[in-house]
Amino acid sequence: MKLVEALEALEQNLSAQSPVLNVQLACGFTPLHLVTFLNAHLRTEFPEHRIEIATGLFGDLAGNLERAAGEDADALAAVIEWQDLDPRLGFRALGGWAPRHLVDISRNVREQAMRLVESLESTSRTRTVAVALPTLPLPPVAFTPGWQASAFESGIRGAVVQLGSRLAGLAGIRLVSEQRLDRASAPSARLDIRSDLSAGFPYSLGHADALAGLLARLIRNLSPKKGLITDLDDTLWMGILGDVGVENIAWDLDRHAHRHGLYQQMLASLAESGVLIAVASKNDPALVEEAFQRTGIMLPRERIFPVEVHWDAKSESVSRILRAWNIAADSVVFVDDSPLDLAEVKAAHPGIECLLFPRDDDKAAYRLLEDLRDLFGKQALSEEDSIRLDSIRAAHVASDAVSGDGSTSERFLQGVEGKLTLNFDKNSGDPRALELVNKTNQFNLNGKRHTETSWKRYLSDPQAFLAIASYEDRFGPLGKIAVIAGRRDGGRIAVDHWVMSCRAFSRRIEHGCLLRLFEKFSADEAAFDFALTPRNGPLQTFFAGLLGTTPEKPFSIRREHAIEKSPPVYLEIRESAHD
């Protein structure tokens, strides 16, 4: 983005009623053009928001961070440079670069790094924090020649590496990727020494733009995709299975097919991270099963579900896979080596992300691997990630018990041995709760979303409650599948959020949650902040069963009425011992 483009973006006015995103920019230099670029990139990431950015005092990053912890904002962007760790590592302070100063500088760098960790950790408890570690070149401080890494330089760079390691381990903090920044902004073109000396702004315009773009992306934190559907021939492996036979398909260096092996390796990694992997291939089913038994294949057959192998159109296979997963097309990536098949799937499922597998371009294949990491990347792995595929399979088996009218047989429910566990600890910091609130659509009370900051504020209300429901039965665990959040008011509860994963449908878990909610809070009435959305049909059906009609706006229900209208709940319901 050019500076003039950033300035033009700032002139685009939004309605006064638009939500405001308050961001604090903490740095030790004059922010100047960095503010402009950050504002412009945030407007791109948050097009419906008005962006307001507050900055701190010049030359006092540590103080700015400590003051920021007590202020009200949605996010913090912290930019650390060498002079913030010791002023002598900048160009505007004359503190001495003599060899006798190096030990003191090293000690000061380590002490300041620990001070920054404490401030950033405190701030991350209440808002999203995006951090950039030093991006500028070190000044020529050491006595060794510039082409030789000195012990002094290696030592302070090591202190920054330790700082980054500490920060990356904190749940509310996200670090700018040094590798990604290097690609967008060449290290040799970052420092503008004239601007630094004259205005206190050390960055070239290109570097300010690149850094601001990555900070904005960290603050935005897009939800990862959930599933990947892959072709087989000339995609998962090199060769057409029906033409060359099982023994002659390849994914190794010897046969110049290693890009396929790396792709398999990436898919295996994604599967272990909780990403759903499926196959859509025009092929012979028996040959495909035989191919997956080949020694050395990187993607195990048991990591794939479902496998759609036949001669039908790829778009039909994708439709069946989406139904089996019960997720929307906009949460899925489809990879194929055929532009025609990609176009056909895209036409049938406009929301799906279609990526071409490059058969003869190793450089493009590497870019594909990076794109997949970006699309499926997440902040941390959870228990749900490890059991997602098994729970999808279990839900698929359970769905066989659902009759044509959508009901579930009483005999099946009685024999499923379902166990529902509710955790009412709102201070646990469990990221799964916010993930469900922001990603679930079909069983969602009103479609309202939260940022990390607004969610923390919501739960900080003394009257607020949070219930996270986990479920398992004889088919296996589904993990944490439902979230209910609201407020207590005497004998009445107000439910502001209620979401449940589609994997938990048809087990009467929603009835069990509602009845336990009344019991937990000794409530006589529950009010629901309900709103019709285009996709929350299952929740509408649930409420219609209790009320006799589908609600169209917020409503209340009495405890005795809920008990009377609820069907039998064949669940062992308990509360977590960690409450």
N, C-alpha and C positions, 0 to 999 in steps of 0.2 A: 504494500500500500504506500502510495506517495503521500507526502505531507499535505499537499493540496487536496488530495482525496479524503484524508482524515479530517481536514478542516471542513470540507463540504459535508461530510457525514454528521458533523456536530451541528450543522445548520438545519438539519431535518428535525422539525419540531413534532413532538408527540402530544397527545391530549393531556390536559392537566389531570385527568382521571386515570392515566396510565400508571401502573405500579412503578415504584421507584426502587432501583437497585443502588444501595449505598455501599461504596467501596472505599477503603482506606488504602492509600499508596504510601508505604513507608520506605524511605531511602535516605541516605546521608548526603546526597548531592542535590543540586537544584533540579527538580523534576522536568521542567520545561517541556520539550517535545514528547517525553515519555508519557506524560499525562494525556496529551492530545491523541497519541496513537492508542493508548490503553482505552480511552473513552470510545474511540472509533471502533476498535475491535470488540469491545463489550457490547456496543450497539449491534454489531453483526451477530454476536452470540445470543443476545437477549433483545430481539427486535421489538418486543412488545413493552419493554421497560424504558423508563427515563433513567439515565445513568448520572449519578452524582459521585464525584471523586474528591475526597479530602486528602490533603497532604500535610506533612509535619514540618519540623524545623530543619533548616539547613545544618548539616554537619553533625547531626545527633540521631543516628539510626536507632541506637539502643534506647534512648529516651523516647523516641517516637513510638517504638514498639511497646514500651512499658505504658505509655499513655493510651495507646490504642486498645489495650486490654480492658480499660475502663469505659470505653466509648461504645456507642451503639452503631453498628454497621452490619451489613450482610456478608462482607468478605474483606479480607486483607491481602494485599499484594506486597510482599516484602522483597526488596532488591538489595542484596548484600554485595558490596564491593570491597576490594582490599583495604581501602582507606578507612572503612568502618571497623576493621579489625585492628588496625593501627594507622593513625594519620600519616606516619612516615612512609607508608606504602602507597600514598597518593602523590599528586604533583602540586597541590596547592599549599601544602604545609612544609615548612623547612625545619625538620627536626633532626636531621643528621642521618647519613647513610654510611658512616664509617664502620669498619669491621667491629669496633668495640660496641656498636649499637645493636648488632645482629641478635645477640642472645636475648637482650631486653625486648626487641621486636617480636621474636619467636614466643617468648613468655606472654607478652601482651595479646598476641593473636589467639593463643589457647584460652586465656582468661575471658577475652571478649566473646569468643565462640560459645563458651559455656553460658555466659550472660544472655546471649541471643537465644540459645536453646530454651532457657527458662521463660523468657518473655513470649516466645512463639508458642510454646506448649500451653501457657496460660491462656493466650488468645484463642488457640484452636479449640478450646472447650466450648466456646460460644459461637463460633463462625468458621466459615471456610477460609483456609490460609494457603496461599500460593507463594512459593519461595523460589527466588533465583539466587544461587550461590555465585561467587565472583566470576565475572565473564570477561573482564579486561586483562590485558597483559600486565605482569608484574613490572615495576620500574627496575632499572639496572642497579639494584642495591648491592648484590654480592660482589666479592672481589674476583670471582672466577670469570673466564670469558663467557660471552652470551651463548655460545653453542654447547657449553658444558653445564649440566644441571648441578648446582651446588648443594651441599648438605643443608644450608639455610633454606634454599628454595624448596627442596624436597620435604623438609620438615614442616614448613608452613602450608604447603599443599597437602601434606598428610593430615594436618590439623583440620583443613577444610573438608577433606574426605571423611574424617571422623564426624565432623559437624553434619555433613549430609547424611551419613549413616544414622545418626541419632534422630534427625528430623524425619527421615523417611520411615522410621519405625513408629512414628506418632500418627494415630488414626486420623486426626483432622488436618494434617499437613500434606501438601503435594509439592514436589520439587520439579522445577523445569529440567527437562532432559538435556544434559550437556551435549550428547550426540546429536539430538534433533536440532538444537540451537546451532551447532557447528555447521550443519548442512544449510541452514537458512541464513546464517551470518558468519562469513569467514573471519576467524580470529584476528587475522592481520588487518581487517578493515573496520574494527569495532571502535577503537579509540580515536576521538577527535580532540587532539591535544590543544588546539587553538580554542575550541569551544569550552574546554575544561578550564583553561587559564583565564579566559575572558568572561565567561558566564557561569562557571561552576557546573556545566552540563557536559559530562565526559563522552557521550555516545555520538557516533555518527548517526545520521537519520535512518540508514538501512538497518543498523543494529537496534535502534530504539523500536523500529517497527516490528522486527522479528521477535524481540524479547516481549514486547507488549502483546503480540499475537498469541504466544505460548502461555503467558500469564492469564490472558482472557479465556483461553481454552481450558486451563486448569480450573478456573473459577466456574466455568460452565459445567464441566464434568458430565458430558453426555452419557446417557444410559447405554451400556454395552448391548450388542446384539445377543440373541439367545440361541440361535441355531444356525447350522451351516449344512446345506445340501450340496453334495458333490457328484459330478459325473465320474466315470471310471476310465474308459478308454482314452488314451492320450491326455489324461488329466491326473487321476490317482496313480496311474502307471503309464509308461510309454508302450504303444502298440494297440492294435485292435484285437481284442481277445478272441473273437470268432475267426479271425484270419490267421493269426500267428500261433494260437494255442497258449495254454496256461504256462508252459515252460519258457516261452519266449517273450512274454511281457517283461518290462524291465523298469528299474528305479535306482540304478547304481552308476558309479563312475565309469566302470569298465565299458559299459555300453552307451555312454554319453547320455544317461537318463537320470542323472543325480538330482536334477531339479524336481523330479517327481518324488524322489525319496525325501527330499527336504520338505515338500508339501505334505507328504504322509506324516512326517515327524511333527510338523506344525499342527496338523489335525489331531494327532494323538495327544499333544500337549493341550490343545483347546478342550478336548474331551475330558481330560483329567482335571481341567479347570472348571468343569460344569457346563460346557457348551454342548448342546445336542448336535450330533452328527448323523446325517442320513445320506442315503444313496439314491439317485435317480438316474437310471442308465437303460438305454436300449440295448439289451444283451440277453444271453442265454442264462437263466437262473442257475442251472447246474454248474456251468463253467465258472460263473462268478463265485459260487461257494467254494469251488475247488481252488480258485485263484487266491482266496483269502486264507487258504491253508498252506500257501507257499512259505517256506522258511525265509525269514528276514524281512517280511512285510512289517512296516512300522506302525500301521494302524490296525489294531486287533479287531477281528470281526465282532466280538462282544461289545465293543465300544460304539457300534453303529445300530441305530434303530430310528425308523424302519428302513428296510431295504426294498426299494421299488425297482425291480428288474423285470422288464418285459419289452414289448415293442410299441407300446402306446406313446402318445405325445408326452414330452417332458412336463408340460404344464399340468397334465392330469396327474402325473406322479407327484408333483409339488403340491397339488391340491390335497391329495390323500395324506401326504406327510404333514402338512399343516393341520389337518384334522386330527391326526394321531397325536401330534404334539399339543394341539389346542392352543396355538399361539398365532398372532397376526403376522401377515407377510412382511410388515415393516420391521419386524424383529429378526428377520432371517436374511442370510446371504446365500446366493446360489453361484456356484463356480462350475464353469464348463469351458471346453476348448472350442466350442462351436458358436460363432456369433449368431447363427440362425437360431439355435436352441435358446440362447440367451434372450434374443429378441422375442421369441415365442412365449417364454416364461414371463418376461417383463410385461408383455401385452396382456397376459391373463392375470398377472398379479402386480399391478403398478407399484405397490409399496416395497417390493422386494429389492434388495441390493444385488445386482448382477455383475459378476467379475469374470473377465476372460482369463483363462489359463493359457499363458504363452508357451506354445509347444517348442519354439526354436529360439527363444530369447532368454538367456540366463539372467541378464540384468533386469528384464521385466519380471521374471519369476521371483527375483529377490524383492522387488517392489511389491509384488503381490503378498509375500510373506509379511512385510511391514504393514501393508494395508489391513491384513487380517488381524495382526496384533492390535492395531488402532481400533478396529471395529469391535473387537471382543474384549479389549482390555478392561480390567476392573481394579478397584482399589485394594481389595483383599479377597482371599478365598474363605468360604464358609463351609459349615457342615452340609448345608443344602446343596452346595456345588458338588460335593462328593457323592451324593445320593440321588441327584436329579434324574439321571437316566434310569436308574432302577425304579424310581417313583413313577416315571412316565410309563414304564412297562407295566408296573402294578396297576396304574390307573387304566391302562388299556385292557388288562385282564378283567378288572372290576367292571368296566363298561359293558362287558358281555352280559352282565346281570340286569342291565337297564332295558326295560321293555320298549316297545315301539312308541308308547305315549310319553316316554321320558321318566317313568317311575322306576323304582328299584324294588325288587322282590323282598318281601319281609324275611323270607327264609335266608336269603343271601346276607342281609344286614345283620340278622341274628347270629350268623355263623362266621362273620368276618373278623370278630375279636378286636374291634376297634378301640383304641386308647387315645383319649384327647387330654393333653396336658396344657394348662394355662399358666403363664408366667406374668405376674402383675408388677414386676419390678421395673418401674419407668426410668430408673437411674442406671440401668445396666449398660447403656450405651450401645445396645445391639443394633448394628447397621441394617440388619434384615428387616426391621420394622419400617424404616423409611424406604427401603428398596421396594417392599410390597406396596406401600402407599403410592409410590410414584410410578410403578410399572403395571399394577393390576388394573384391568379394565372391566371384565365381564361381571365380577362381583365387587362393585365399588359403589359406596353409598352416594357419592356426589361428584366424583371425578376431580376433587380438589387435590392439588399437589403442594409439596413443601420443598423449600431449600433446606440444606443442613442447618443453616442458622435459624430459619423460622420454625423448624421442627424442635430444635433445642429450646427455643423460647416458649413454644406451645407447651412442652412438657414441664417447663419450669414453674408453671402455674400450680400453686399448692393444691388446688381442687382438681387438677387434671389427673386422669388415670390412663394407663396403657395396659392392654392385655395382648400378649403374643401367644398364639395357639400352635402347638405341635401335634402331629398325628402319626400313628403307626397302627398297622393291623397285621394279619397273618401273611399278607402279601409283601410286607416290608415297611420301612419308615418313609413318610413323605416329608419329614422335617417340619420347619416352621412355615405354616401355610395360611395363617390368618392373623390380622391385626385389628383390634378395636381400640379406639381412643376417644375420650370424652371428658366430661366434667361431672363431679358429684354436687348435688344441691339438696341436702336433707334426704328425704325419701324419694328423690327423683334423680335420674341420671340423664344427661344429655350426650348423645353419641354423635360426635362430629366426623369421625372416620370409621369405616368398616370395610375392609377388603379381605378377599379370600382367593387363594390360588385356584385356578381351574382344575388342578390335579386333585383337589379335595371335594369336587362335586359328587353328588349322589350318595353321600354317606350320612346326611343329616347332621353334619358338623355344625352348620350354622344354627340349627335349633339348639344343639347342646351348648354352644357359646352363649346364646341369648339367655337361656334358662339359668346358666351358671352366673351370668352377669347380674341378674336380678338377685340371686342368692348371695353373691359375694358382697354386694353393697346394701343388702336389705332394702332394696328399692321397690316401691309400689308402682312406679311408672317409668317408662323410658321414652325419651324424645329423640327423634332421628332427623338429622339435617339432610334429608333425602332430596335428590334432584334427578330427574330423568336424563339419561345420557344415551347417545346412539348405541352404546355397546353394553350397558349394564342390565341386559335382559334377564340373566339368571337371578340377580338380586330382586328385580321387579317381580319375577315369578315367586320368589320366596316370600316377599311381603304380601303379595296377592293371596297367597295361601293362608296368611294370618288375618288379613283384613277383609277378605272376600272381594276385593277389587284392587287394581294396581294404583298405588298412590302417584300423585303428580307433583307433590310439594312436601315440605317437612310435615311430620305428623308425630303423634304419640300413641303408645299402646300400654294398656294396663297389664300388670303382672298376671292376674288371674285369667285374662283373655289370652295372653300368650301361651300359658300352660294349657288352656282348654283347646286351643287351635293347633298346637304342635303335635305332630305324629309321634309314635314311640321312638325314643332315642336309645339305640342299642350300643351305647358307648360307656366305657369306663372313663369317667371324667375326674381329673385330679388337678391339684395345683402344684407348681414347681416348688421344690424344697428351697430354692434360692430366692424366693420372694422376700 
